Amino acid sequence: MPGHLFGAAAPNKKISIGMIGMGRQAYHANLEPFLKSPDCVVTAVCDVDSWRLEQGLQAVEKHYQKRLAKGYRDFRELLADRNVDAVMISTPDHWHAPMAIAAIKAGKDVALEKPITRYINEGRILADLVVRHQRVFRVDSEFRSLEPMHRAAELVRNGRLGKLHTIRTGVPKESFPQEAETVTAPPPEMDYDLWLGPAPKVDYMQKRVHTPHDLKSRPGWMRSLDYCDGMVTNWGTHLNDIAQWGAGTERTGPVEVKATGKFHNGGVWNVLETFDAWYKFANGLELFYQMDAPHVRFEGEKGWIQVNYGGDKLNPNGLQASDPKILREKIGPEELHFPLRSEKTDFIECVKSRGRTLEDEEVGQRTTSLCHLAHIAIRLGGVKLAWDPEREVFPGNEAANKLINRPPMRPPWRLE
C-alpha cells in the first residue's frame, strides 16, 4: 500500500505488525499496545473465524480512522506478505510452535504467546531456528514487566538473600464448569479444519473450542489436552519464568524432577485438576511447584522474598520479605540491573535495534520445558526422573524421552 495512505503511520517509518489470532487474549492484552505504539503500525490481521477477523479489522480501523489492515483467514498468506515485518501470535497453544516456526522461516520477527510450545523438542527446533535466521523473538509474558516481580528478581540476583537454596511457585487452580458432550456442525463463520491444524481431527464441540461471537469468555480449548496442557504450562510459564530469572537458571534446567497430579475425567475436558512438582538443580537448589494461589517465593541463607500475584488490601503489590529492610535495599550502579519496560515495548525496541529481548527464545524454551518436565513425570505415574539440561533428554529413560517429541502431525503441518 502506498505510504501516503498511512500519513504519519507510514510503514517505511514504522514496524509493520501482523496479528495472528484475534480471540480473547488478542483483545485483552495484545492488540492495543501495538496500536498505541509510535513505532508500529498494524497492517495485517488473521483469524480462522471470519467474525473475529472482522472485529479485529474494525478495531484497527477505529484506531487509525482508516481501514489500512489486510484481513487473512490463513496465516500462511499473512506470512507471505512482504510488507509485514513482525507478527504477534495469539492463537490456541497447539498452534504456537508451528506458526512461530513458519514465521521465522518467512523472515518475520516473532512475539509469541506463552506457553511457546507443547513439546520440548519443538521448542528446541524453534529456538535454534531463531538463532539461525537471526530473528528477534519475545515470549509474550508480562510478568517480567510487573514491578514487584522485577524487584524480587533483581534483589535475589544481586545476593540480598545470600545463597539461594529453595524456590516455591504456585499457579491458580483450574475451573471446570458444567460440561455436556454435544457434537454439532461448526459455526458457518469458522474454518474448523484450519483451527484444528496439527491437532487430531475430531468432531466439533463448542466447549472444546470457544463461544461464537464472544471475545470475553475463557475458551474451552484451554482445558483440553488436544490443544493445551492446562495451568501447569499456562500460568506456569509466568511464575516459573520469574523463578528461573531470580535463580539465574533461565538458560539451563534442573537435573531431577518428580511430580504427582490428577487429571480431570469429564465428558469434554481432561487437563490437570491438581499437581505438585519438585525439581533439583545441579547446584543443589530445589524448586517446589504446585497448583495454589499464584506466587513466587525465594528462600536463601539470609531470609526470603515472596511476591503474591495481585496482592491484597494490606499489601497491594504483593511483595513481602522476611525483613522489610531487604525490600529497601538499593541496587548499586555496578550491580546487575534489568530493564523495566512492557513486554511489547521490549519486543519493539529489539526489533529496531536487532538486540535480544528480555525473554528470548532460549529463555522461553527453558521455562516452558520446566513445566513440561512436571507434566511428563505426572504422566509416567509420579516417578523421579533424571534430566540432562545440556542434551535435553532423560538419560536412559525411553518412556520419558518419547514424551519429549510431538506426535506425528497431520499434513501439511510440519515443524522441520
C-alpha positions, 0 to 999 in steps of 0.5 A: 500500500502506498505510504501516503495512505498511512500519513504519519503511520507510514510503514517505511517509518514504522514496524509493520505488525501482523496479528495472528489470532484475534480471540480473547487474549488478542483483545485483552492484552495484545492488540492495543499496545501495538496500536498505541505504539509510535513505532508500529503500525498494524497492517495485517490481521488473521483469524480462522473465524471470519467474525473475529477477523472482522472485529479485529479489522474494525478495531484497527480501523477505529484506531487509525480512522482508516481501514489500512489492515489486510484481513487473512483467514490463513496465516500462511498468506499473512506470512507471505506478505512482504510488507509485514515485518513482525507478527504477534501470535495469539492463537490456541497453544497447539498452534504456537510452535508451528506458526512461530516456526513458519514465521521465522522461516518467512523472515518475520520477527516473532512475539509469541504467546506463552506457553511457546510450545507443547513439546520440548523438542519443538521448542528446541527446533524453534529456538535454534531456528531463531538463532539461525535466521537471526530473528528477534523473538519475545515470549509474550509474558508480562510478568517480567514487566510487573514491578514487584516481580522485577524487584524480587528478581533483581534483589535475589540476583544481586545476593540480598538473600545470600545463597539461594537454596529453595524456590516455591511457585504456585499457579491458580487452580483450574475451573471446570464448569458444567460440561455436556458432550454435544457434537454439532456442525461448526459455526458457518463463520469458522474454518474448523479444519484450519483451527484444528491444524496439527491437532487430531481431527475430531468432531466439533464441540463448542466447549472444546473450542470457544463461544461464537461471537464472544471475545470475553469468555475463557475458551474451552480449548484451554482445558483440553489436552488436544490443544493445551496442557492446562495451568501447569504450562499456562500460568506456569510459564509466568511464575516459573519464568520469574523463578528461573530469572531470580535463580539465574537458571533461565538458560539451563534446567534442573537435573531431577524432577518428580511430580504427582497430579490428577487429571480431570475425567469429564465428558469434554475436558481432561487437563490437570485438576491438581499437581505438585512438582519438585525439581533439583538443580545441579547446584543443589537448589530445589524448586517446589511447584504446585497448583495454589494461589499464584506466587513466587517465593525465594528462600536463601541463607539470609531470609526470603522474598515472596511476591503474591500475584495481585496482592491484597488490601494490606499489601497491594503489590504483593511483595513481602520479605522476611525483613522489610529492610531487604525490600529497601535495599538499593541496587548499586550502579555496578550491580546487575540491573534489568530493564523495566519496560512492557513486554511489547515495548521490549519486543519493539525496541529489539526489533529496531535495534536487532538486540535480544529481548528480555525473554528470548527464545532460549529463555522461553524454551527453558521455562516452558520445558520446566513445566513440561518436565512436571507434566511428563513425570505426572504422566509416567505415574509420579516417578523421579526422573533424571534430566540432562539440561545440556542434551535435553533428554532423560538419560536412559529413560525411553518412556520419558524421552518419547514424551519429549517429541510431538506426535506425528502431525497431520499434513501439511503441518510440519515443524522441520 
